[in-house]
């Protein structure tokens, strides 16, 4: 059994910053790929950023230059630093971890960007 627990969401004003964390525990704690997805109200869940075990990163065009994904393998944790937040970044953010054919999801954390 694998658990992914996200934290760090909340309410922030436009232009502000938040850092999301996702800690893995359970039967597996090392994953080849970590990713963050988000799902705005009434819309589909989309990829925000991903990072491989070697540190290669990819970002959605909408967050390039504003968000940074990183991982700390010693702490079994992946982070998403979000700067210059916009109202359109409002969504539930989900952590995703993959190893081989297996993929796991966290429960999600709400990020609301509003004045």
Secondary structure, DSSP 8 states (H G I E B T S, - for coil): -EEEEEE--EEE-TT--EEEEEEEEES----SEEEEEEE-TTS-EEEEEEEETT--EEE-TTTTTTEEEEEEGGGTEEEEEE-S--GGG-EEEEEEEEETTEEEE---EEEEE--
